[in-house]
Amino acid sequence: MGAEAAVYAAEASDNNDLLERILPATVSDYVVLVRAHIDAGPNYRFASRQLLLLGAMLDFSDSTSRKVASAFVQDLLHRPLDHEVDDEGNRVIIGDGINLGGDREWAGAVSSLAKKVHAAAGEFEKVFLAVVEELATPCRERTADFMQWMHSLAVTGLLLENAKSFYWLQGKAIEPIELLQSLLLPGAKHAHLDVQRVAIRCLGLFGLLEKKPSEELLKQLRLSFAKGPAPVSIMACKALIDLVMWHGPQEVDRVIGLDHSSKFQGDKMTIDLVDFSKPDENLNVELLDLLYAGFDRNNWGDIETEENETVQAALGEGFAKILLLSENYPSIPAALHPLHLAKLIKLYFSNETKDLQRLKQCLSVFFEHYPSLSANHKKHLSKAFILVMRSMWPGIYGNAGGSAVVVSNMRKRAVQASRFMLQMMQAPLYPKPTENGVEICSTQPTETVDGSLQPSFECSDEGLGIRIAAEVASFTTKKTLAERSYVSALCRILDLLHFRVSEQGVIKLMRKVLNRVAETVSTEKDLVKELKQMAERLKSVDKQPEEELLEDQAKLIMGKLGVNINLDVDSPAAMPQTPAPRQSTRPSRTRRQARHEDSSDEEDSPSTVVQTAPRTIGSRSQRASKTAALTKMTNNVPR
């Protein structure tokens, strides 16, 4: 090991010597070298950026060197944005139009050099604010063109992104309140779209530095989100999400006069409706409700955005982060979590987002970790299951249908979503060590079973099974084709659930609910067969299968799950027999009897007869009519 370490040390020494020979001997020579690369044009952009990053490793303790480097930093900040002129004579910004120099990497290299040169406390903010004050003068006087606005806002954004605290912005060349009133808010209302976009970003960064976000800032961000075109709404959405996560949703709402302290956390059960055609009237809507409404809005404008980014994608990423850290935001009502989660699942399986690779990757990582972090998350997922299926299945609950191909694809996506949610429900929880060193699952509703803590039935397959069974039982025996396919898909999921022996009360309730489910799908032979098999499995894990479930126990379980099933508790917990095929009262008994005699194989399966009898009678009747007609025509042919 000693020889190996010596070899590594020798290599490092050689590399340092090589670097020393390549780099200029003085800071002045270094500045000359970097300027030469910058002036050489975009082909040397990468080399220029790497040299700026190397500058952060130089020694600026000497006052002369620091003065030279400071002048160079000033030159970098004052350097106008690169642009080109199109065929119509319009100037077009090169780069992203947000960061200094046109890209985030260049802006980061400039800020790293500036922080190394101006390392004293508050000096970085002082230097940048002096530059901002100078660049913002024509903007405040309303004589600046859009490029001057964007340059000033780019430097401001770099300052706000790297400032250590709001305290160091005070008492400088331009006060924070003046910066907000004279540059950021007017920029957000500018006629030029790119100016609005970069100003909105600066407003979000400004709000993160504030101890409490200002009212005007929040109102402008909300207005830009609701009223602005897609690029502006995307930036406003990201800014609002950041403020919610930093300050908390309750604090953000309280700033604009929406004080919900009088409401209990669980009181709110629904999301407020939002009318985007009247953005000025949405100030009384909670911020999360306003953002949530953006999922269902389609008219965000036809302006193209970079990387196929959409408002829905930005909202999806934002709500994923909020849900992942939901334990940090107790002010969000628990009843809203399933609604938010259901929207993300539907977005993930939507055909409209198949090309949004960034969103797909983000949600994929989210779904991988969300159910395993907390049993509360699984509880929300269990509640979201039916919401997702109702919203995705075509032809039910007001959902649009379409051609046979479209409906088939929609059903396939819904089935995929149901299997995906089941997989998340059955994912193991991440263990967390307790004070005693014993590992248990993270914060969750738990029950003590055999001396160990286990997730409650509300957060497990048992609760999901009761919810699915309640949904199926809510349909009548006579159903439309869409309802039949929907119920069939739900019953297929029922058969994949696992019930723990420890949940005896839920097992007994499920056995009774299966009676109602079987009655609902009594005409489906395959489903009835699967349900009977499930009933047998439940009976085998029921420790006292002959003991009936008390009515109070059933109500308690259903109350915890938030479902209401019209259940006869006194009825036996046994599956009903498959009903015999109903006999028709039409005068076609002879033909049907002949059909039964000719096809003895079908008579062995009563449920098959129920499904096929009407078609058989109809086809026999048609064939009889055709035979009679042909006979009549043949008899009328002259011989």
C-alpha positions as CSV (number, residue, x, y, z in Angstrom):
1,M,0.0,0.0,0.0
2,G,2.9,2.4,0.7
3,A,4.4,1.9,-2.7
4,E,1.0,2.4,-4.4
5,A,0.4,5.6,-2.4
6,A,3.8,6.9,-3.4
7,V,2.9,6.3,-7.1
8,Y,-0.4,8.2,-6.7
9,A,1.4,11.1,-4.9
10,A,4.0,11.2,-7.7
11,E,1.3,11.4,-10.4
12,A,-0.5,14.2,-8.5
13,S,2.7,16.1,-8.2
14,D,3.4,15.7,-11.9
15,N,-0.1,16.9,-12.7
16,N,0.2,19.9,-10.5
17,D,3.6,20.8,-12.1
18,L,2.0,20.5,-15.5
19,L,-0.9,22.8,-14.5
20,E,1.6,25.3,-13.0
21,R,3.5,25.4,-16.4
22,I,0.3,25.8,-18.4
23,L,-1.4,28.5,-16.3
24,P,-0.1,32.1,-16.4
25,A,2.3,33.1,-13.7
26,T,0.3,36.1,-12.6
27,V,-3.4,37.0,-12.3
28,S,-2.9,39.7,-15.0
29,D,-1.6,37.1,-17.4
30,Y,-4.5,34.9,-16.6
31,V,-7.0,37.6,-17.3
32,V,-5.3,38.3,-20.6
33,L,-5.6,34.6,-21.5
34,V,-9.3,34.4,-20.7
35,R,-10.1,37.6,-22.6
36,A,-8.3,36.2,-25.6
37,H,-10.4,33.1,-25.6
38,I,-13.7,35.0,-25.0
39,D,-12.9,37.4,-27.9
40,A,-12.1,34.5,-30.1
41,G,-15.8,33.7,-30.4
42,P,-18.3,30.9,-29.7
43,N,-15.9,28.2,-31.0
44,Y,-13.8,28.8,-27.9
45,R,-16.7,29.0,-25.5
46,F,-15.9,25.8,-23.7
47,A,-12.3,26.6,-23.2
48,S,-13.2,30.1,-21.9
49,R,-15.6,28.5,-19.4
50,Q,-13.0,26.0,-18.2
51,L,-10.5,28.8,-17.7
52,L,-13.1,30.7,-15.6
53,L,-13.5,27.7,-13.4
54,L,-9.8,27.3,-13.0
55,G,-9.7,30.9,-11.9
56,A,-11.5,29.9,-8.7
57,M,-8.4,28.1,-7.7
58,L,-6.1,31.1,-7.9
59,D,-4.8,33.1,-5.0
60,F,-6.3,36.6,-4.8
61,S,-5.0,37.5,-1.4
62,D,-2.7,40.2,-3.0
63,S,-4.5,43.5,-3.3
64,T,-3.1,44.1,-6.8
65,S,-4.2,40.7,-8.1
66,R,-7.6,41.1,-6.5
67,K,-8.0,44.6,-8.1
68,V,-7.2,43.2,-11.6
69,A,-9.5,40.2,-11.1
70,S,-12.3,42.5,-9.8
71,A,-12.1,44.6,-12.9
72,F,-12.3,41.5,-15.0
73,V,-15.4,40.4,-13.1
74,Q,-17.0,43.8,-13.7
75,D,-16.3,43.4,-17.4
76,L,-17.9,39.9,-17.5
77,L,-21.0,41.3,-15.8
78,H,-21.3,44.3,-18.1
79,R,-20.7,42.2,-21.2
80,P,-23.9,42.5,-23.3
81,L,-25.8,39.4,-24.2
82,D,-24.9,37.6,-27.4
83,H,-27.4,38.0,-30.2
84,E,-27.9,37.7,-33.9
85,V,-30.1,39.5,-36.5
86,D,-32.7,37.4,-38.4
87,D,-33.8,38.0,-42.0
88,E,-36.4,40.6,-41.0
89,G,-33.8,42.6,-39.0
90,N,-35.0,41.5,-35.6
91,R,-32.4,40.9,-32.9
92,V,-32.6,37.4,-31.4
93,I,-30.9,36.4,-28.2
94,I,-28.4,33.5,-28.4
95,G,-28.9,31.0,-25.6
96,D,-31.6,30.4,-23.1
97,G,-32.5,34.1,-22.6
98,I,-32.4,33.6,-18.8
99,N,-28.9,33.2,-17.5
100,L,-26.0,35.5,-17.9
101,G,-24.1,34.5,-21.1
102,G,-27.0,32.4,-22.4
103,D,-26.5,29.2,-20.4
104,R,-26.4,28.1,-16.8
105,E,-22.9,26.7,-17.0
106,W,-21.4,30.0,-18.1
107,A,-23.3,31.9,-15.4
108,G,-22.1,29.4,-12.8
109,A,-18.5,29.8,-13.9
110,V,-18.8,33.6,-13.6
111,S,-20.4,33.4,-10.2
112,S,-17.7,31.0,-8.8
113,L,-14.9,33.3,-9.9
114,A,-16.8,36.4,-8.5
115,K,-17.3,34.7,-5.1
116,K,-13.6,33.8,-5.0
117,V,-12.5,37.3,-5.8
118,H,-15.0,38.9,-3.5
119,A,-14.9,36.4,-0.6
120,A,-15.4,38.9,2.2
121,A,-18.8,38.8,3.9
122,G,-21.3,41.0,1.9
123,E,-18.8,42.0,-0.7
124,F,-20.2,39.7,-3.4
125,E,-23.7,41.2,-2.9
126,K,-22.3,44.7,-2.8
127,V,-20.4,44.4,-6.1
128,F,-23.4,42.8,-7.9
129,L,-25.9,45.3,-6.6
130,A,-23.7,48.1,-7.9
131,V,-23.7,46.6,-11.3
132,V,-27.5,45.9,-11.2
133,E,-28.1,49.5,-10.1
134,E,-26.1,50.7,-13.2
135,L,-27.8,48.3,-15.6
136,A,-31.3,49.0,-14.3
137,T,-31.1,52.7,-14.7
138,P,-32.5,52.8,-18.3
139,C,-35.1,50.2,-17.2
140,R,-36.3,52.3,-14.4
141,E,-36.4,55.3,-16.7
142,R,-38.3,53.2,-19.2
143,T,-35.8,53.9,-22.0
144,A,-34.3,50.4,-22.2
145,D,-34.9,48.0,-25.0
146,F,-35.7,44.4,-24.4
147,M,-32.1,43.3,-24.5
148,Q,-31.1,45.8,-21.8
149,W,-34.0,44.5,-19.7
150,M,-32.9,40.9,-20.1
151,H,-29.2,41.8,-19.4
152,S,-30.2,43.6,-16.2
153,L,-32.5,40.8,-15.1
154,A,-29.9,38.1,-15.9
155,V,-27.3,39.7,-13.6
156,T,-30.0,40.2,-11.0
157,G,-31.0,36.5,-11.2
158,L,-27.3,35.5,-10.8
159,L,-27.1,37.7,-7.7
160,L,-30.3,36.4,-6.1
161,E,-29.3,32.8,-6.8
162,N,-26.0,33.1,-5.1
163,A,-26.7,35.6,-2.3
164,K,-26.2,34.2,1.1
165,S,-29.1,35.9,2.8
166,F,-31.6,38.8,2.4
167,Y,-29.7,40.7,5.1
168,W,-26.6,41.2,2.8
169,L,-28.8,42.8,0.2
170,Q,-29.8,45.7,2.4
171,G,-28.0,49.0,2.6
172,K,-26.3,48.6,-0.8
173,A,-26.5,50.6,-4.0
174,I,-30.1,49.6,-4.6
175,E,-32.4,48.5,-1.8
176,P,-34.3,45.2,-2.1
177,I,-37.7,46.9,-2.1
178,E,-36.6,49.3,-4.8
179,L,-35.2,46.3,-6.8
180,L,-38.6,44.7,-6.6
181,Q,-40.7,47.7,-7.4
182,S,-38.6,49.3,-10.1
183,L,-37.2,46.2,-11.9
184,L,-38.7,42.9,-11.1
185,L,-42.4,43.7,-11.0
186,P,-42.3,46.0,-14.1
187,G,-40.3,43.3,-15.9
188,A,-43.0,40.7,-15.2
189,K,-45.5,43.1,-16.9
190,H,-43.3,43.9,-19.9
191,A,-44.6,43.5,-23.4
192,H,-41.8,41.3,-24.5
193,L,-42.3,37.6,-23.7
194,D,-38.7,36.8,-22.9
195,V,-38.4,39.8,-20.5
196,Q,-41.5,38.5,-18.6
197,R,-40.0,35.0,-18.4
198,V,-36.7,36.1,-16.9
199,A,-38.4,38.6,-14.6
200,I,-40.7,35.9,-13.3
201,R,-37.7,33.7,-12.5
202,C,-36.1,36.6,-10.5
203,L,-39.4,37.1,-8.6
204,G,-39.3,33.5,-7.5
205,L,-35.6,33.8,-6.4
206,F,-36.4,37.0,-4.6
207,G,-39.3,35.3,-2.7
208,L,-37.0,32.5,-1.6
209,L,-34.7,35.1,0.1
210,E,-37.5,36.9,1.9
211,K,-38.4,35.8,5.4
212,K,-42.0,36.1,4.3
213,P,-42.9,36.5,0.6
214,S,-44.4,39.9,-0.2
215,E,-48.0,40.2,-1.2
216,E,-47.4,42.0,-4.5
217,L,-44.8,39.3,-5.5
218,L,-47.2,36.5,-4.9
219,K,-50.2,38.2,-6.6
220,Q,-48.0,38.8,-9.7
221,L,-46.8,35.2,-9.8
222,R,-50.4,33.9,-9.5
223,L,-51.6,36.3,-12.2
224,S,-48.7,35.3,-14.6
225,F,-49.5,31.7,-14.0
226,A,-53.2,32.1,-14.7
227,K,-53.0,34.7,-17.5
228,G,-49.7,34.3,-19.2
229,P,-48.7,32.3,-22.2
230,A,-47.2,28.9,-21.8
231,P,-43.5,29.9,-21.3
232,V,-44.4,32.5,-18.7
233,S,-46.9,30.2,-17.0
234,I,-44.3,27.5,-16.8
235,M,-41.8,29.8,-15.1
236,A,-44.5,31.2,-12.8
237,C,-45.5,27.6,-11.9
238,K,-41.9,26.7,-11.0
239,A,-41.6,29.8,-8.9
240,L,-44.8,29.2,-7.0
241,I,-44.0,25.6,-6.3
242,D,-40.6,26.7,-4.9
243,L,-42.2,29.2,-2.7
244,V,-44.8,26.7,-1.4
245,M,-42.0,24.2,-0.6
246,W,-39.8,26.8,1.1
247,H,-42.4,28.9,3.1
248,G,-45.2,26.3,3.3
249,P,-48.6,26.5,1.5
250,Q,-50.4,28.0,4.6
251,E,-47.9,30.9,4.9
252,V,-48.1,31.6,1.2
253,D,-51.9,31.8,1.3
254,R,-51.9,33.9,4.5
255,V,-49.8,36.6,2.8
256,I,-52.6,37.4,0.3
257,G,-55.3,37.3,3.0
258,L,-56.3,33.6,2.9
259,D,-56.0,32.7,6.6
260,H,-57.0,29.1,7.2
261,S,-55.9,28.9,10.7
262,S,-59.6,28.6,11.9
263,K,-60.0,25.5,9.8
264,F,-59.0,22.1,11.0
265,Q,-56.6,20.3,8.9
266,G,-59.0,17.6,7.8
267,D,-62.1,19.8,7.2
268,K,-61.4,20.5,3.6
269,M,-62.5,17.6,1.4
270,T,-62.6,19.1,-2.1
271,I,-60.6,21.4,-4.4
272,D,-62.0,24.8,-5.2
273,L,-63.1,25.5,-8.8
274,V,-61.0,27.9,-10.8
275,D,-62.1,30.0,-13.7
276,F,-59.0,30.9,-15.8
277,S,-61.0,33.3,-17.9
278,K,-61.2,35.6,-14.9
279,P,-57.7,35.5,-13.4
280,D,-58.3,38.6,-11.3
281,E,-61.1,36.8,-9.4
282,N,-58.9,33.8,-8.4
283,L,-57.2,35.6,-5.5
284,N,-59.6,33.9,-3.1
285,V,-58.5,30.5,-4.2
286,E,-55.8,28.7,-2.3
287,L,-52.5,28.4,-4.2
288,L,-52.5,24.6,-4.4
289,D,-56.0,24.6,-5.8
290,L,-55.0,27.2,-8.4
291,L,-52.0,25.1,-9.4
292,Y,-54.1,21.9,-9.5
293,A,-56.6,23.4,-11.8
294,G,-53.8,24.0,-14.3
295,F,-53.8,20.2,-15.0
296,D,-57.2,20.4,-16.7
297,R,-56.6,23.6,-18.6
298,N,-55.7,23.0,-22.3
299,N,-55.6,26.5,-23.8
300,W,-52.2,27.6,-22.5
301,G,-51.5,29.2,-25.9
302,D,-49.7,27.9,-29.0
303,I,-46.3,29.4,-28.2
304,E,-43.7,26.6,-28.4
305,T,-41.4,26.0,-25.5
306,E,-38.0,24.4,-25.3
307,E,-37.6,20.7,-24.9
308,N,-41.3,20.1,-25.4
309,E,-41.9,21.5,-21.9
310,T,-45.5,22.1,-20.9
311,V,-47.4,23.6,-18.0
312,Q,-48.7,20.2,-17.1
313,A,-45.2,18.8,-17.0
314,A,-44.0,21.6,-14.6
315,L,-47.1,21.0,-12.4
316,G,-46.5,17.3,-12.4
317,E,-42.9,17.7,-11.2
318,G,-44.0,20.2,-8.6
319,F,-46.8,18.2,-7.1
320,A,-44.5,15.1,-7.1
321,K,-42.0,17.0,-4.9
322,I,-44.7,18.2,-2.6
323,L,-46.3,14.8,-2.1
324,L,-42.9,13.2,-1.6
325,L,-42.2,15.6,1.3
326,S,-45.8,15.8,2.4
327,E,-44.9,15.2,6.1
328,N,-43.2,18.6,6.0
329,Y,-46.5,20.3,5.1
330,P,-49.1,19.3,7.7
331,S,-51.3,22.3,6.7
332,I,-52.3,20.4,3.5
333,P,-55.5,18.6,4.2
334,A,-55.1,14.8,4.2
335,A,-58.2,14.5,2.0
336,L,-56.5,16.3,-0.9
337,H,-53.5,14.0,-1.1
338,P,-55.4,11.2,-2.9
339,L,-56.7,13.8,-5.4
340,H,-53.2,15.1,-6.1
341,L,-51.8,11.6,-6.4
342,A,-54.5,10.4,-8.7
343,K,-53.8,13.3,-11.0
344,L,-50.1,12.4,-11.2
345,I,-50.9,8.7,-12.0
346,K,-53.3,9.7,-14.7
347,L,-50.7,12.1,-16.1
348,Y,-48.1,9.4,-16.1
349,F,-50.3,7.1,-18.2
350,S,-51.8,9.8,-20.4
351,N,-51.2,9.4,-24.1
352,E,-50.6,13.2,-24.3
353,T,-47.4,13.0,-22.2
354,K,-45.7,10.1,-23.9
355,D,-43.1,12.4,-25.5
356,L,-42.3,14.4,-22.3
357,Q,-39.3,12.3,-21.3
358,R,-38.3,14.5,-18.5
359,L,-41.7,14.3,-16.8
360,K,-41.8,10.5,-17.4
361,Q,-38.4,10.1,-15.7
362,C,-39.4,12.4,-12.8
363,L,-42.6,10.6,-12.1
364,S,-41.0,7.2,-12.5
365,V,-38.5,8.0,-9.7
366,F,-41.4,9.5,-7.7
367,F,-43.5,6.4,-7.9
368,E,-40.6,4.2,-7.1
369,H,-40.0,5.8,-3.7
370,Y,-43.4,7.4,-2.7
371,P,-45.2,4.2,-1.4
372,S,-42.2,2.9,0.5
373,L,-41.5,6.1,2.4
374,S,-44.6,6.0,4.6
375,A,-47.7,3.9,5.2
376,N,-49.6,7.1,5.1
377,H,-48.6,7.4,1.5
378,K,-50.0,3.9,0.9
379,K,-53.2,5.0,2.6
380,H,-53.5,7.9,0.1
381,L,-52.7,5.6,-2.8
382,S,-55.4,3.2,-1.7
383,K,-57.9,6.1,-1.8
384,A,-56.6,7.3,-5.1
385,F,-57.1,3.9,-6.8
386,I,-60.8,4.2,-7.5
387,L,-60.4,7.9,-8.4
388,V,-57.8,6.9,-11.1
389,M,-59.9,4.1,-12.5
390,R,-63.1,6.2,-12.6
391,S,-61.2,9.0,-14.5
392,M,-59.4,6.7,-17.0
393,W,-62.1,4.2,-17.9
394,P,-64.0,5.2,-21.1
395,G,-67.7,5.4,-21.2
396,I,-68.4,5.7,-17.4
397,Y,-68.9,8.7,-15.1
398,G,-69.1,11.0,-18.1
399,N,-65.8,10.0,-19.7
400,A,-65.7,10.2,-23.4
401,G,-65.5,7.1,-25.5
402,G,-64.6,6.9,-29.2
403,S,-64.0,4.3,-31.9
404,A,-63.4,0.7,-31.0
405,V,-59.6,1.1,-31.3
406,V,-59.5,4.2,-29.1
407,V,-61.7,2.6,-26.4
408,S,-59.5,-0.5,-26.5
409,N,-56.3,1.6,-26.0
410,M,-57.9,3.6,-23.2
411,R,-59.0,0.4,-21.4
412,K,-55.5,-1.0,-21.8
413,R,-53.9,2.1,-20.2
414,A,-56.4,2.0,-17.4
415,V,-55.6,-1.7,-16.7
416,Q,-51.9,-0.9,-16.8
417,A,-52.5,1.9,-14.3
418,S,-54.4,-0.5,-12.0
419,R,-51.6,-3.1,-12.0
420,F,-49.1,-0.3,-11.5
421,M,-51.0,1.0,-8.4
422,L,-51.3,-2.5,-7.0
423,Q,-47.6,-3.0,-7.4
424,M,-47.0,0.2,-5.5
425,M,-49.4,-0.9,-2.7
426,Q,-47.5,-4.1,-2.3
427,A,-44.0,-2.5,-2.3
428,P,-42.3,-2.9,1.1
429,L,-41.8,0.1,3.4
430,Y,-38.4,1.5,4.0
431,P,-37.3,0.6,7.6
432,K,-36.1,3.4,9.9
433,P,-34.2,2.8,13.2
434,T,-35.9,3.8,16.4
435,E,-34.3,5.1,19.5
436,N,-34.0,1.5,20.8
437,G,-32.3,0.4,17.6
438,V,-35.2,-1.6,16.5
439,E,-36.2,-1.0,12.9
440,I,-39.8,-0.2,12.1
441,C,-41.4,1.5,9.2
442,S,-41.6,5.2,8.9
443,T,-44.4,7.3,10.3
444,Q,-47.6,5.4,9.6
445,P,-50.9,4.1,11.0
446,T,-49.8,0.8,12.7
447,E,-51.2,-2.1,14.6
448,T,-49.5,-4.3,17.1
449,V,-49.6,-8.0,16.0
450,D,-47.7,-10.7,17.9
451,G,-45.6,-8.0,19.5
452,S,-44.5,-6.3,16.2
453,L,-45.8,-3.2,14.5
454,Q,-47.5,-3.7,11.1
455,P,-49.3,-1.3,8.8
456,S,-53.0,-0.9,9.4
457,F,-55.5,-2.4,7.0
458,E,-56.2,1.1,5.7
459,C,-52.7,1.2,4.2
460,S,-52.6,-2.4,2.9
461,D,-54.3,-4.7,0.5
462,E,-57.2,-5.3,2.8
463,G,-58.3,-1.7,2.7
464,L,-57.9,-1.6,-1.1
465,G,-59.9,-4.7,-1.4
466,I,-62.8,-3.3,0.5
467,R,-62.7,-0.1,-1.5
468,I,-62.7,-2.0,-4.8
469,A,-65.5,-4.3,-3.7
470,A,-67.6,-1.3,-2.6
471,E,-67.1,0.2,-6.0
472,V,-68.2,-3.0,-7.8
473,A,-71.2,-3.5,-5.5
474,S,-72.4,0.1,-6.3
475,F,-73.4,-1.1,-9.8
476,T,-76.6,-2.9,-10.5
477,T,-76.9,-6.3,-12.2
478,K,-78.0,-4.6,-15.4
479,K,-75.0,-2.7,-16.7
480,T,-73.8,-1.0,-19.9
481,L,-71.0,-2.5,-21.9
482,A,-68.5,0.0,-20.5
483,E,-69.7,-0.6,-17.0
484,R,-69.3,-4.4,-17.5
485,S,-65.8,-4.0,-18.7
486,Y,-65.0,-1.7,-15.8
487,V,-66.4,-4.0,-13.2
488,S,-64.6,-6.9,-14.8
489,A,-61.2,-5.1,-14.6
490,L,-61.8,-4.2,-10.9
491,C,-62.6,-7.9,-10.1
492,R,-59.4,-9.0,-11.7
493,I,-57.5,-6.8,-9.3
494,L,-59.4,-8.2,-6.4
495,D,-58.1,-11.6,-7.1
496,L,-54.5,-10.4,-6.8
497,L,-54.8,-9.0,-3.3
498,H,-53.4,-10.6,-0.2
499,F,-55.2,-10.6,3.1
500,R,-53.2,-11.1,6.3
501,V,-54.4,-13.5,8.9
502,S,-54.1,-10.8,11.6
503,E,-57.0,-8.8,9.9
504,Q,-59.8,-11.1,11.0
505,G,-62.5,-8.3,11.1
506,V,-61.6,-7.1,7.5
507,I,-61.6,-10.7,6.3
508,K,-65.1,-11.4,7.6
509,L,-66.3,-8.1,6.1
510,M,-64.7,-8.9,2.8
511,R,-66.4,-12.3,2.7
512,K,-69.8,-10.6,3.1
513,V,-69.0,-7.9,0.6
514,L,-68.0,-10.6,-1.9
515,N,-71.7,-11.7,-1.8
516,R,-72.8,-8.4,-3.2
517,V,-69.9,-8.4,-5.7
518,A,-70.9,-11.8,-7.0
519,E,-74.5,-10.7,-7.3
520,T,-73.4,-7.8,-9.4
521,V,-71.4,-9.9,-11.8
522,S,-73.6,-13.0,-11.7
523,T,-73.8,-13.2,-15.5
524,E,-70.0,-13.4,-15.9
525,K,-69.1,-17.0,-15.5
526,D,-65.3,-16.5,-15.3
527,L,-65.6,-13.7,-12.8
528,V,-67.9,-15.7,-10.6
529,K,-65.5,-18.6,-10.6
530,E,-62.6,-16.3,-9.6
531,L,-64.7,-14.7,-6.9
532,K,-65.6,-18.2,-5.5
533,Q,-61.9,-19.1,-5.4
534,M,-61.2,-15.9,-3.5
535,A,-64.0,-16.6,-1.1
536,E,-62.5,-20.0,-0.4
537,R,-59.1,-18.4,0.3
538,L,-60.6,-15.9,2.7
539,K,-62.6,-18.7,4.4
540,S,-59.3,-20.6,4.9
541,V,-57.7,-17.7,6.7
542,D,-60.7,-16.9,8.8
543,K,-59.9,-18.4,12.2
544,Q,-63.6,-18.6,13.1
545,P,-65.5,-18.9,9.8
546,E,-68.8,-19.7,11.5
547,E,-68.7,-16.6,13.7
548,E,-70.7,-13.7,12.2
549,L,-69.4,-10.1,11.9
550,L,-71.1,-7.7,14.3
551,E,-72.8,-4.7,12.7
552,D,-70.8,-2.2,14.8
553,Q,-67.5,-3.8,13.7
554,A,-68.5,-3.6,10.0
555,K,-69.5,0.1,10.4
556,L,-66.2,0.8,12.2
557,I,-64.1,-0.7,9.4
558,M,-66.1,1.0,6.6
559,G,-65.9,4.3,8.5
560,K,-62.1,4.1,8.6
561,L,-62.0,3.4,4.9
562,G,-64.6,6.1,4.0
563,V,-66.9,3.7,2.2
564,N,-70.6,2.9,2.6
565,I,-71.9,-0.5,1.6
566,N,-75.5,-1.5,1.9
567,L,-74.7,-4.7,3.7
568,D,-77.0,-7.2,5.4
569,V,-74.7,-8.1,8.3
570,D,-77.0,-10.9,9.4
571,S,-76.7,-12.7,6.1
572,P,-74.5,-15.8,6.0
573,A,-70.9,-15.2,4.7
574,A,-71.3,-17.6,1.8
575,M,-71.2,-17.1,-1.9
576,P,-74.6,-17.2,-3.6
577,Q,-75.2,-19.9,-6.1
578,T,-74.9,-19.0,-9.8
579,P,-78.4,-18.1,-10.9
580,A,-80.0,-20.5,-13.3
581,P,-80.8,-19.2,-16.8
582,R,-84.1,-17.4,-17.0
583,Q,-86.7,-19.0,-19.2
584,S,-88.3,-16.8,-21.8
585,T,-92.1,-16.4,-21.9
586,R,-92.1,-16.0,-25.7
587,P,-93.9,-18.6,-27.9
588,S,-90.5,-19.9,-29.1
589,R,-90.3,-22.8,-26.7
590,T,-90.2,-25.4,-29.4
591,R,-87.2,-23.9,-31.2
592,R,-85.3,-23.3,-27.9
593,Q,-86.0,-26.9,-26.8
594,A,-84.7,-28.2,-30.1
595,R,-81.6,-26.1,-29.6
596,H,-81.0,-27.6,-26.1
597,E,-81.5,-31.1,-27.5
598,D,-79.1,-30.5,-30.3
599,S,-76.3,-29.1,-28.2
600,S,-76.0,-31.2,-25.1
601,D,-72.5,-29.9,-24.5
602,E,-73.7,-26.4,-23.8
603,E,-76.3,-27.7,-21.3
604,D,-73.5,-28.7,-19.0
605,S,-72.6,-25.0,-18.4
606,P,-75.7,-23.0,-17.3
607,S,-73.8,-19.7,-17.2
608,T,-72.7,-20.2,-20.8
609,V,-76.3,-20.7,-21.7
610,V,-77.2,-17.4,-20.1
611,Q,-74.7,-15.5,-22.2
612,T,-75.4,-17.1,-25.5
613,A,-79.1,-18.0,-25.5
614,P,-80.4,-14.7,-26.9
615,R,-78.0,-14.8,-29.8
616,T,-78.8,-18.5,-30.4
617,I,-82.5,-17.8,-30.5
618,G,-82.1,-14.8,-32.8
619,S,-79.8,-16.7,-35.2
620,R,-82.1,-19.8,-35.3
621,S,-85.1,-17.5,-35.9
622,Q,-83.3,-15.8,-38.8
623,R,-82.2,-19.1,-40.3
624,A,-85.8,-20.5,-40.1
625,S,-87.1,-17.4,-41.8
626,K,-84.5,-17.7,-44.6
627,T,-85.3,-21.4,-45.0
628,A,-89.0,-20.7,-45.3
629,A,-88.4,-18.0,-47.9
630,L,-86.1,-20.2,-50.0
631,T,-88.6,-23.1,-49.9
632,K,-91.4,-20.8,-51.0
633,M,-89.2,-19.4,-53.9
634,T,-88.3,-23.0,-54.9
635,N,-91.9,-24.1,-54.9
636,N,-92.9,-21.1,-57.1
637,V,-90.3,-21.9,-59.8
638,P,-92.1,-23.2,-62.9
639,R,-91.3,-26.8,-63.9
